[in-house]
């Protein structure tokens, strides 16, 4: 992202030559509002103790931070507080740049006015759904995915979706006899299907022990199996013993070059969806409308990002009673592992996520439960 679209306190001061900010010309006006610095009010603005250039044509749509707030240079030549959406994408969005687009990792976002008359950056697949003008722009080239361990040991070149609405970075990856769809969302490349791997894996399950459910929803794994580590770590901290890392990728049973997402990586996905969400809730935008969801007739699913969450349910285990409680939530939600142990109960719990049309939530649950796996690509 160009520095003009996001200027930190230090970066902005350095780029404008204001680190000191003392001016001695006759036009200088002294003001205690800027930490005792001298400045020209017609050429500069003071935010707390930070001096910046006055908003003008060269800075239009640029965003910077001062004292924990984000400001954007508007087309009326004034610095104004930026919206959350503008702060996230580090660029202003208003009538003057309607249909402008910018690249954000694997995604393209477009400046539109939504159905509530709010100006915002949204992923281009949502522009038509918002009943506003669409924008055609190039997508990230990206190279083919890294080779992974499989029968074919290759990955196909990325391509654009055939949909007339969605424009997204898509590819496939071969692993353990299956071809998985993958999709770029923001700065991340995700599998668009739940893992089904069995080779070298002692235990995994199909929901309700019905093989057809594995083909549709993927397989469920305990946490230690998902992470590819000893079963003893179901009951003790793998991080403390060095069996996993909190600073590098934990491959687990994912293909080579992919890994079990950390709690932070899940949050990165949801933050991007929240920031670029044009019309639907984050859950609606990530859920596959063909996924046999039950009880969500009032929540039309759009799957704008191609993530294709489906309601495969879970297998419940009670740590309090040290007992299995059986299969639950089929048709209601998708439950997935993260690689991150809970900070409160690191011996027995990890952070998990569940996705449904009405919400996306984070839980601190026992490793003994069975969950699905969505692998994410190493950066």
C-alpha positions as CSV (number, residue, x, y, z in Angstrom):
1,X,0.0,0.0,0.0
2,X,1.4,3.4,-0.9
3,X,2.6,5.6,2.0
4,X,0.3,8.4,0.8
5,X,-2.7,6.2,1.8
6,X,-1.5,5.6,5.3
7,X,0.9,7.9,7.1
8,X,1.9,7.0,10.6
9,X,3.0,9.7,13.1
10,X,6.7,9.2,12.2
11,X,6.2,8.5,8.5
12,X,4.0,11.5,7.9
13,X,6.3,13.9,9.8
14,X,9.3,12.6,7.9
15,X,7.7,12.8,4.5
16,X,6.6,16.4,5.1
17,X,9.8,17.5,6.7
18,X,8.1,18.5,9.9
19,X,10.2,16.7,12.5
20,X,11.0,19.9,14.5
21,X,8.3,22.1,12.9
22,X,9.9,25.4,13.7
23,X,9.2,28.1,11.1
24,X,10.8,31.6,11.4
25,X,9.2,33.5,8.5
26,X,7.0,36.6,9.3
27,X,3.9,34.6,8.4
28,X,4.4,32.1,11.2
29,X,1.8,31.9,13.9
30,X,2.7,30.5,17.3
31,X,0.2,28.1,18.9
32,X,0.4,26.2,22.2
33,X,-2.1,23.7,20.7
34,X,0.7,21.9,18.9
35,X,3.1,21.4,21.7
36,X,4.6,24.8,21.5
37,X,5.7,24.5,17.9
38,X,5.5,27.4,15.4
39,X,3.6,26.7,12.2
40,X,1.8,28.4,9.3
41,X,-1.9,28.0,9.8
42,X,-2.7,28.4,6.1
43,X,-0.2,25.7,5.2
44,X,-0.4,23.3,8.1
45,X,-2.8,21.7,10.6
46,X,-2.2,20.6,14.1
47,X,-3.5,17.3,15.5
48,X,-2.6,17.1,19.2
49,X,1.2,17.7,18.9
50,X,1.5,16.5,15.3
51,X,1.8,18.9,12.5
52,X,0.7,17.9,9.0
53,X,0.3,19.7,5.7
54,X,-3.0,21.3,5.0
55,X,-5.4,19.1,3.1
56,X,-5.2,19.8,-0.6
57,X,-5.1,18.1,-4.0
58,X,-1.9,16.2,-3.4
59,X,-3.2,14.6,-0.2
60,X,-6.9,13.9,-1.2
61,X,-8.1,10.5,0.1
62,X,-4.9,10.0,2.1
63,X,-5.3,8.7,5.7
64,X,-3.1,9.2,8.8
65,X,-3.3,8.5,12.5
66,X,-3.0,10.9,15.4
67,X,-3.7,10.2,19.0
68,X,-5.4,7.0,18.3
69,X,-7.8,8.5,15.6
70,X,-7.7,8.2,11.8
71,X,-8.1,11.3,9.6
72,X,-8.8,11.5,5.9
73,X,-8.2,14.4,3.5
74,X,-11.6,15.2,1.9
75,X,-12.2,16.7,-1.4
76,X,-13.4,19.9,0.2
77,X,-9.8,20.4,1.4
78,X,-10.4,19.6,5.0
79,X,-9.0,16.9,7.3
80,X,-11.9,15.0,8.8
81,X,-12.2,11.9,11.0
82,X,-12.1,8.8,8.8
83,X,-14.8,6.0,8.9
84,X,-13.8,2.6,10.3
85,X,-14.0,1.3,6.7
86,X,-11.7,4.0,5.4
87,X,-9.2,3.5,8.3
88,X,-9.0,-0.2,7.5
89,X,-8.3,0.2,3.8
90,X,-6.2,3.3,4.4
91,X,-7.9,5.4,1.8
92,X,-10.8,7.8,1.7
93,X,-14.1,6.9,-0.1
94,X,-16.6,9.6,-1.1
95,X,-18.6,10.8,-4.1
96,X,-15.5,12.1,-5.9
97,X,-13.9,8.7,-6.3
98,X,-17.0,6.5,-6.8
99,X,-16.1,3.2,-8.5
100,X,-12.4,3.8,-7.8
101,X,-10.7,0.5,-6.9
102,X,-7.7,-0.6,-5.0
103,X,-5.9,-3.9,-4.6
104,X,-5.8,-5.4,-1.1
105,X,-3.8,-8.6,-1.1
106,X,-5.8,-11.1,-3.1
107,X,-8.9,-9.0,-3.2
108,X,-10.0,-5.8,-5.0
109,X,-12.2,-3.3,-3.2
110,X,-14.4,-0.7,-4.8
111,X,-15.6,2.7,-3.5
112,X,-19.4,2.7,-3.6
113,X,-22.4,4.3,-1.9
114,X,-24.4,1.5,-0.3
115,X,-28.2,1.1,0.0
116,X,-28.1,3.2,3.2
117,X,-26.3,6.0,1.4
118,X,-23.0,5.3,3.2
119,X,-19.8,5.6,1.3
120,X,-17.5,2.6,1.8
121,X,-15.0,0.2,0.3
122,X,-16.5,-3.2,-0.5
123,X,-15.2,-6.3,-2.3
124,X,-16.0,-6.0,-5.9
125,X,-18.2,-9.1,-5.8
126,X,-20.7,-7.2,-3.6
127,X,-21.0,-4.1,-5.9
128,X,-23.8,-5.6,-8.1
129,X,-25.5,-7.0,-5.0
130,X,-25.5,-3.5,-3.5
131,X,-27.5,-2.4,-6.6
132,X,-24.9,0.1,-7.5
133,X,-22.4,0.6,-10.3
134,X,-19.8,-2.2,-10.6
135,X,-16.2,-1.7,-11.4
136,X,-13.9,-3.7,-13.6
137,X,-10.3,-3.8,-12.6
138,X,-7.4,-6.2,-12.8
139,X,-6.9,-8.8,-10.1
140,X,-3.6,-9.9,-8.5
141,X,-1.6,-12.0,-10.8
142,X,-0.2,-14.3,-8.1
143,X,1.9,-17.4,-9.0
144,X,0.6,-20.9,-8.8
145,X,0.4,-22.5,-5.4
146,X,3.5,-24.2,-4.0
147,X,3.7,-27.9,-4.7
148,X,2.2,-30.1,-2.0
149,X,2.5,-33.7,-1.1
150,X,-0.1,-35.5,-3.2
151,X,-0.6,-38.0,-5.9
152,X,-0.1,-35.3,-8.6
153,X,2.0,-32.9,-6.4
154,X,0.9,-29.9,-8.3
155,X,-1.5,-27.0,-8.0
156,X,-3.4,-25.3,-10.8
157,X,-3.0,-21.7,-11.9
158,X,-5.3,-19.2,-10.3
159,X,-8.3,-18.1,-12.3
160,X,-11.2,-15.7,-12.1
161,X,-14.6,-17.0,-11.1
162,X,-17.0,-17.7,-13.9
163,X,-19.7,-15.8,-12.0
164,X,-20.7,-12.5,-13.6
165,X,-20.8,-10.9,-10.1
166,X,-17.8,-12.3,-8.2
167,X,-14.3,-11.5,-9.2
168,X,-11.9,-13.3,-7.0
169,X,-8.5,-15.0,-6.9
170,X,-9.2,-18.8,-7.1
171,X,-7.1,-21.9,-7.5
172,X,-6.9,-25.5,-6.5
173,X,-4.5,-27.7,-4.6
174,X,-4.1,-31.5,-4.7
175,X,-3.6,-33.3,-1.4
176,X,-4.1,-36.9,-0.3
177,X,-6.2,-37.9,-3.2
178,X,-8.5,-34.8,-3.2
179,X,-8.6,-31.6,-5.2
180,X,-9.5,-28.7,-2.9
181,X,-10.7,-25.3,-4.1
182,X,-8.8,-22.4,-2.7
183,X,-9.7,-18.7,-2.6
184,X,-7.9,-15.5,-1.8
185,X,-9.6,-13.3,0.8
186,X,-7.8,-10.0,1.7
187,X,-4.2,-10.9,2.4
188,X,-4.8,-14.6,2.9
189,X,-5.3,-17.7,0.7
190,X,-7.7,-20.2,2.2
191,X,-9.0,-23.6,1.4
192,X,-12.6,-23.2,0.4
193,X,-13.4,-26.8,1.6
194,X,-12.9,-28.6,4.9
195,X,-10.0,-31.1,5.0
196,X,-10.6,-34.8,4.3
197,X,-7.1,-36.2,4.8
198,X,-6.7,-39.7,6.2
199,X,-3.2,-40.9,5.2
200,X,-1.0,-41.5,8.2
201,X,-3.9,-40.4,10.5
202,X,-5.0,-42.8,13.2
203,X,-8.4,-41.3,13.9
204,X,-10.9,-39.1,12.2
205,X,-14.6,-39.2,11.8
206,X,-17.5,-38.4,9.5
207,X,-20.5,-36.7,11.2
208,X,-22.8,-39.3,12.7
209,X,-20.3,-41.9,11.4
210,X,-21.9,-41.7,7.9
211,X,-19.3,-41.8,5.1
212,X,-21.4,-39.6,2.8
213,X,-21.0,-36.7,5.3
214,X,-17.2,-36.8,4.9
215,X,-17.5,-36.2,1.2
216,X,-19.8,-33.2,1.7
217,X,-18.6,-31.7,5.0
218,X,-15.0,-33.0,5.4
219,X,-13.7,-35.0,8.3
220,X,-13.7,-34.1,12.0
221,X,-10.5,-34.4,14.1
222,X,-9.4,-34.0,17.6
223,X,-7.0,-31.1,18.2
224,X,-3.8,-33.1,18.6
225,X,-4.6,-35.1,15.4
226,X,-5.2,-31.8,13.6
227,X,-1.9,-30.5,14.8
228,X,0.0,-33.7,13.9
229,X,1.4,-34.1,17.5
230,X,1.3,-36.7,20.2
231,X,-2.1,-37.4,21.8
232,X,-0.7,-36.5,25.2
233,X,-1.1,-32.9,24.2
234,X,-4.8,-33.3,24.5
235,X,-4.2,-32.9,28.2
236,X,-1.0,-30.8,28.5
237,X,0.4,-27.7,26.8
238,X,2.0,-28.3,23.5
239,X,3.3,-24.8,23.4
240,X,5.1,-25.0,26.7
241,X,6.8,-28.3,25.6
242,X,7.8,-26.8,22.2
243,X,5.6,-29.2,20.2
244,X,4.0,-26.2,18.5
245,X,5.0,-22.6,17.9
246,X,3.3,-19.3,18.5
247,X,5.7,-17.5,16.1
248,X,5.7,-19.7,13.0
249,X,3.3,-21.8,11.0
250,X,2.0,-25.0,12.5
251,X,1.5,-27.2,9.5
252,X,-0.4,-30.0,11.3
253,X,-2.0,-32.4,8.8
254,X,-2.4,-29.7,6.2
255,X,-0.5,-29.9,2.8
256,X,3.0,-28.7,2.6
257,X,3.0,-24.9,2.3
258,X,-0.2,-24.7,4.3
259,X,-1.0,-24.8,8.0
260,X,-3.6,-24.8,10.7
261,X,-4.7,-21.2,11.2
262,X,-3.8,-19.4,14.4
263,X,-6.4,-17.6,16.4
264,X,-5.0,-14.3,15.1
265,X,-5.2,-15.6,11.5
266,X,-8.9,-16.4,11.9
267,X,-9.4,-12.9,13.3
268,X,-7.6,-11.4,10.3
269,X,-10.1,-13.1,8.0
270,X,-13.1,-11.9,10.0
271,X,-11.8,-8.4,10.3
272,X,-11.4,-8.1,6.5
273,X,-14.9,-9.5,6.0
274,X,-16.3,-7.0,8.5
275,X,-14.4,-4.1,7.0
276,X,-15.3,-4.9,3.4
277,X,-18.9,-6.1,4.0
278,X,-21.3,-4.3,1.7
279,X,-24.7,-5.5,2.6
280,X,-24.9,-8.7,4.6
281,X,-23.6,-9.8,8.0
282,X,-20.1,-11.4,8.1
283,X,-21.7,-14.8,8.6
284,X,-24.1,-14.4,5.7
285,X,-21.2,-13.3,3.5
286,X,-19.1,-16.4,4.3
287,X,-21.8,-19.1,4.2
288,X,-22.6,-21.3,1.2
289,X,-26.4,-20.9,0.5
290,X,-26.4,-24.5,-0.9
291,X,-25.0,-25.9,2.4
292,X,-28.3,-27.3,3.8
293,X,-28.5,-24.8,6.5
294,X,-31.6,-25.2,8.8
295,X,-33.6,-22.3,10.4
296,X,-32.0,-19.4,8.6
297,X,-34.7,-18.5,6.1
298,X,-34.5,-14.9,7.2
299,X,-30.8,-14.7,6.6
300,X,-30.1,-15.0,2.9
301,X,-26.5,-16.2,2.4
302,X,-24.3,-14.7,-0.4
303,X,-20.9,-16.4,0.0
304,X,-19.4,-13.2,-1.5
305,X,-15.8,-14.3,-0.7
306,X,-16.0,-17.9,-1.9
307,X,-15.2,-19.2,1.6
308,X,-18.2,-21.5,1.4
309,X,-18.8,-22.4,5.0
310,X,-21.2,-25.3,5.4
311,X,-23.0,-26.6,8.6
312,X,-21.3,-29.9,9.3
313,X,-21.9,-29.8,13.1
314,X,-19.5,-31.1,15.7
315,X,-18.9,-33.8,18.3
316,X,-19.2,-32.6,21.8
317,X,-17.0,-33.5,24.8
318,X,-17.6,-32.3,28.3
319,X,-14.4,-31.6,30.2
320,X,-16.4,-31.1,33.4
321,X,-17.9,-34.6,33.2
322,X,-15.0,-36.1,31.3
323,X,-17.5,-37.7,28.9
324,X,-18.6,-37.6,25.3
325,X,-21.9,-35.9,24.6
326,X,-22.4,-37.0,21.0
327,X,-23.0,-35.3,17.7
328,X,-24.6,-31.8,17.7
329,X,-25.4,-28.7,15.6
330,X,-25.7,-30.4,12.2
331,X,-27.3,-28.0,9.8
332,X,-26.7,-25.1,12.2
333,X,-23.0,-24.2,12.2
334,X,-19.5,-25.0,11.1
335,X,-16.9,-25.5,13.9
336,X,-13.2,-25.2,13.1
337,X,-9.9,-25.6,15.0
338,X,-7.2,-23.0,15.5
339,X,-3.6,-23.7,16.4
340,X,-3.7,-21.5,19.5
341,X,-4.0,-22.9,23.0
342,X,-6.1,-20.9,25.5
343,X,-4.1,-18.5,27.6
344,X,-6.3,-19.5,30.6
345,X,-6.3,-23.3,30.4
346,X,-3.4,-24.1,28.1
347,X,-3.3,-27.7,29.2
348,X,-6.8,-28.7,28.0
349,X,-8.3,-25.9,25.9
350,X,-7.8,-24.1,22.6
351,X,-9.5,-21.3,20.8
352,X,-12.1,-22.5,18.3
353,X,-14.4,-20.6,15.9
354,X,-17.9,-21.3,14.8
355,X,-19.5,-19.8,11.8
356,X,-23.2,-19.4,11.1
357,X,-25.3,-16.9,9.1
358,X,-26.3,-15.0,12.2
359,X,-22.8,-14.7,13.8
360,X,-19.2,-15.7,13.9
361,X,-17.9,-16.5,17.4
362,X,-14.8,-17.4,19.3
363,X,-14.8,-20.0,22.0
364,X,-12.3,-21.5,24.5
365,X,-13.1,-25.2,24.2
366,X,-11.5,-28.6,25.2
367,X,-9.1,-30.3,22.8
368,X,-11.0,-33.5,23.2
369,X,-13.8,-32.2,21.0
370,X,-13.9,-33.0,17.2
371,X,-13.8,-30.2,14.8
372,X,-13.2,-29.5,11.1
373,X,-10.0,-28.0,9.6
374,X,-9.6,-25.2,7.1
375,X,-6.0,-24.8,6.1
376,X,-4.5,-21.4,5.2
377,X,-1.5,-20.8,2.9
378,X,1.9,-19.9,4.3
379,X,2.7,-16.3,3.4
